[in-house]
């Protein structure tokens, strides 16, 4: 019985330490140890159509350290029609490069792809490319995209 009590106590202390570190470590790593660029917040998605830049949706990003997740709502299709499609994003940032994988939230069809952006010096603009399977073209499409920090 005298060896049981220290064993139980050590197990409880070990479990408490594991719990505290599994809960506190991500917060500590994000707030104190991560020194990179912050991209969390709302971003307007801009495409070039017929020689002019058109805002087609909004992307909401959440960042923990170098990991990024988010959702977007697309208001216009690539051919200019109204749309209300939503996409889920996951990715990371390394230096000034943001890499995001996206997928249609409803999971229909070939609606998955990637974004690769370079964060500009003002940290309010990201310039890059998207690559996805285009239904109209029935092939892989790569197009330029610009994300601008939204005024909220």
C-alpha atoms as one frame of an Amber mdcrd trajectory, in Angstrom:
protein
   0.000   0.000   0.000   2.864   2.385   0.722   4.187   2.021  -2.850   0.743
   2.424  -4.413   0.180   5.973  -3.156   3.415   7.455  -4.618   2.683   5.688
  -7.934  -0.827   7.133  -8.124   0.476  10.562  -7.131   3.232  10.428  -9.768
   0.682   9.393 -12.424  -1.605  12.296 -11.513   1.276  14.798 -11.563   2.512
  13.430 -14.905  -0.992  13.629 -16.389  -1.354  17.214 -15.163   1.986  18.200
 -16.696   1.051  16.588 -20.035  -2.342  18.325 -19.986  -0.868  21.749 -19.219
   1.810  21.448 -21.912  -0.588  20.118 -24.556  -2.891  23.059 -23.847  -0.328
  25.779 -23.181   2.439  24.894 -25.651   0.567  25.923 -28.849  -0.333  29.264
 -27.284   3.212  29.817 -26.025   4.726  28.811 -29.374   2.381  31.117 -31.287
   2.610  34.189 -29.074   6.170  34.035 -27.774   8.276  31.936 -30.132   6.830
  32.631 -33.624   8.513  35.681 -35.162   7.225  35.430 -38.728   4.672  37.345
 -40.757   1.066  37.374 -39.535  -1.601  36.860 -42.184  -4.669  36.147 -40.070
  -7.774  38.199 -40.769  -9.994  38.969 -43.753  -8.571  39.183 -47.298 -10.362
  40.200 -50.516  -9.710  37.794 -53.401  -8.957  39.628 -56.662  -8.760  38.112
 -60.150  -7.878  39.674 -63.470 -10.808  39.413 -65.895 -10.881  41.117 -69.306
  -7.931  43.329 -68.412  -9.290  44.582 -65.087  -9.028  43.438 -61.492 -12.305
  42.142 -60.039 -12.944  41.280 -56.383 -14.620  37.864 -56.432 -14.749  36.845
 -52.782 -13.395  37.090 -49.285 -10.999  34.778 -47.459 -10.908  34.591 -43.638
  -7.622  33.221 -42.295  -6.691  32.102 -38.786  -3.033  31.596 -37.967  -1.346
  29.703 -35.137   2.402  30.003 -35.503   3.234  28.961 -39.055   0.002  26.989
 -39.531  -2.907  28.615 -41.343  -6.558  27.590 -41.716  -9.545  29.433 -43.090
 -12.709  29.684 -45.128 -13.757  31.735 -48.114 -16.980  32.747 -49.755 -16.842
  33.258 -53.497 -19.356  35.826 -54.796 -18.573  35.536 -58.530 -17.611  32.659
 -60.779 -14.737  32.902 -63.233 -17.173  33.784 -66.022 -18.732  36.631 -63.984
 -21.925  34.910 -62.782 -23.129  35.204 -59.168 -21.956  32.511 -56.806 -22.264
  31.586 -53.143 -19.746  28.762 -52.904 -17.592  28.297 -49.849 -14.134  26.762
 -49.602 -12.036  25.456 -46.700  -8.288  26.159 -46.527  -5.305  24.722 -44.694
  -1.651  25.492 -45.135   1.428  27.168 -43.781   3.700  30.160 -44.065   7.441
  29.939 -44.435   9.331  33.213 -44.647   7.155  35.372 -46.893   5.571  32.476
 -48.839   2.035  31.332 -48.003   0.949  27.929 -49.306  -2.729  26.982 -48.976
  -4.659  23.918 -50.062  -8.346  24.563 -50.703 -11.383  22.359 -51.084 -15.057
  22.999 -51.760 -16.812  22.883 -48.380 -19.560  20.732 -49.884 -16.979  18.404
 -51.436 -18.539  18.326 -54.908 -16.632  17.585 -58.081 -13.043  18.571 -58.770
 -13.144  21.673 -56.620  -9.766  21.412 -54.944  -6.535  23.226 -55.601  -3.688
  25.297 -54.236  -2.777  28.907 -53.623   0.865  29.988 -53.431   1.414  33.611
 -52.461   4.280  35.935 -51.631   3.421  38.443 -48.891   4.456  41.902 -50.043
   6.494  44.311 -47.879   3.403  46.224 -46.745   1.929  42.951 -45.287  -1.431
  44.045 -46.734  -1.066  42.428 -50.157  -0.297  38.886 -51.260   0.515  38.157
 -54.906   0.559  34.654 -56.297  -1.028  31.888 -58.302  -3.848  29.399 -57.923
  -3.836  25.976 -59.534  -6.982  23.831 -59.808  -8.954  21.625 -62.172 -11.092
  23.849 -64.408 -14.443  22.292 -65.255 -14.961  24.471 -68.328 -11.506  23.709
 -69.701 -11.448  20.099 -68.418  -7.782  20.507 -67.517  -5.501  21.891 -64.831
  -5.653  25.696 -64.778  -3.144  28.071 -63.207  -4.148  31.721 -62.813  -2.762
  34.770 -60.991  -4.524  35.939 -57.826  -4.080  38.908 -55.535  -5.205  38.998
 -51.916  -5.658  42.405 -50.311  -6.189  42.884 -46.600  -9.871  43.725 -46.169
 -10.961  46.785 -44.268 -13.346  45.526 -41.591
